[in-house]
């Protein structure tokens, strides 16, 4: 599954946006010849639109609901008419925009991971310096290690010198 759950809202939120009781939404989806049944009979992937789920109400009772994808909201909006349909469309479009932008925010860095990456960087630097690696090569490797852990460093973190002195042994092997 292509991470649909992270880009969904519940039918509870849909009902609130549509200004209708939650049961009305469930009836449209599960009722006699509901949308889920029609999509299933037509051999369409219902989970592209609606994903069965549950929630607990204030009393602790577990109740049925659905996770609704953006495609599912588009589907419901196309079935809605008039002012309520327009308002629902505006609300769900805005909500999915917010969800999408939440994903783009950098997540706070776990201090344990940061400490381990720093330790890894120090070990890598020591090994590479002992082998005679150029400082910018050490920086390139450290930047790569950081990116593997989701740590973004500035684009200009690695300073590559304009020229690098060639060692005699490298010159002799390149002319052979």
C-alpha positions in Angstrom: 0.0 0.0 0.0 1.4 3.4 -1.0 1.1 5.1 2.4 -2.5 6.1 2.0 -3.2 6.2 5.7 -1.0 9.2 6.2 -3.1 11.1 3.7 -6.5 10.4 5.0 -9.2 12.0 7.2 -11.9 10.1 9.0 -15.5 10.0 8.1 -16.1 11.8 11.4 -14.2 14.8 10.0 -15.9 14.4 6.7 -19.3 14.5 8.4 -18.3 17.6 10.3 -17.1 19.3 7.1 -20.4 18.4 5.3 -22.4 19.5 8.3 -24.3 16.1 8.4 -24.6 13.4 11.0 -21.8 10.7 10.8 -24.5 8.0 10.3 -25.5 9.8 7.0 -22.0 9.3 5.7 -21.8 5.7 6.8 -25.2 5.1 5.2 -23.9 6.4 1.8 -20.9 4.2 2.1 -22.4 1.0 3.6 -26.1 1.3 3.1 -28.2 -0.7 0.6 -26.3 -0.3 -2.7 -23.8 2.0 -0.9 -20.7 3.3 -2.6 -18.5 0.6 -1.1 -20.7 -2.2 -2.5 -20.9 -0.5 -5.9 -17.1 0.0 -6.1 -16.5 -3.6 -5.0 -19.0 -5.1 -7.5 -17.2 -3.1 -10.2 -13.9 -4.6 -9.1 -12.5 -1.2 -8.2 -10.0 -0.8 -5.3 -12.2 0.5 -2.6 -9.1 1.2 -0.4 -8.1 3.9 -3.0 -11.1 5.8 -1.7 -12.3 4.4 1.7 -10.3 2.4 4.2 -12.4 0.6 7.0 -11.4 1.8 10.5 -12.8 2.3 14.0 -12.8 4.9 16.7 -13.8 5.0 20.3 -16.5 7.3 21.4 -16.6 9.2 24.7 -18.0 6.1 26.5 -15.2 3.9 25.3 -17.4 2.0 22.8 -15.7 1.0 19.5 -17.6 2.3 16.5 -17.1 1.9 12.7 -15.7 4.7 10.6 -13.6 5.0 7.5 -10.4 6.7 6.6 -11.1 8.7 3.5 -8.3 9.4 1.0 -8.2 12.6 -1.0 -9.6 10.6 -3.9 -12.5 9.5 -1.6 -13.2 13.1 -0.7 -13.2 14.0 -4.4 -15.7 11.2 -4.9 -17.9 12.4 -2.1 -17.7 16.0 -3.3 -18.8 15.0 -6.8 -21.9 13.5 -5.2 -22.6 16.6 -3.2 -24.5 19.5 -4.7 -25.3 23.1 -3.9 -23.8 25.3 -1.2 -23.0 22.3 1.1 -21.1 20.6 -1.7 -19.1 23.8 -2.4 -18.3 24.3 1.3 -17.3 20.6 1.7 -15.0 20.8 -1.3 -13.4 24.0 0.0 -12.9 22.5 3.5 -11.4 19.1 2.4 -9.1 20.8 -0.1 -7.8 23.0 2.6 -7.5 20.1 5.0 -5.5 18.0 2.6 -3.3 21.0 1.8 -2.6 21.3 5.6 -1.8 17.5 5.8 0.6 17.8 2.9 2.4 20.7 4.4 2.7 19.0 7.8 4.6 16.2 6.1 7.1 18.8 4.7 8.0 20.2 8.1 11.3 18.9 9.4 10.7 16.5 12.2 12.5 17.3 15.5 15.8 15.4 15.6 16.1 12.7 18.2 19.0 13.6 20.5 20.2 9.9 20.7 20.3 9.7 16.9 22.1 13.1 16.7 24.7 11.9 19.2 25.2 8.6 17.3 25.6 10.4 14.0 28.1 12.8 15.6 30.1 9.8 17.0 30.0 8.1 13.5 31.3 11.3 12.0 34.2 11.5 14.4 35.1 7.9 13.8 34.9 8.3 10.0 37.0 11.5 10.1 39.7 9.7 12.2 39.8 6.8 9.8 39.9 8.9 6.7 42.5 11.3 8.0 44.7 8.3 9.0 44.4 7.2 5.3 45.3 10.6 4.1 41.9 11.6 2.7 41.4 15.3 1.8 39.3 17.3 4.2 36.6 17.9 1.6 36.3 14.1 1.1 35.7 13.7 4.8 33.0 16.4 4.6 31.4 14.7 1.7 31.2 11.4 3.6 29.9 13.1 6.7 27.2 14.9 4.7 26.2 11.6 3.1 25.9 9.9 6.5 23.8 12.8 7.9 21.4 12.6 4.9 20.9 8.8 5.5 19.5 9.8 8.9 17.3 12.6 7.6 19.7 15.3 8.7 19.9 18.1 6.1 23.2 20.0 5.9 23.5 23.2 3.8 24.4 22.8 0.1 27.7 24.6 0.6 28.7 22.3 3.6 31.4 20.7 1.4 34.0 23.1 0.2 35.8 21.6 -2.7 39.2 23.4 -3.4 39.6 25.0 -6.8 42.6 22.8 -7.3 44.2 19.9 -5.6 47.9 19.1 -5.7 48.5 15.9 -7.5 50.9 13.4 -5.9 53.8 12.1 -7.9 52.5 8.5 -7.7 49.2 9.6 -9.1 50.9 11.5 -12.0 53.1 8.5 -12.9 50.0 6.1 -13.0 48.1 8.6 -15.2 50.8 8.8 -17.8 51.4 5.0 -18.0 
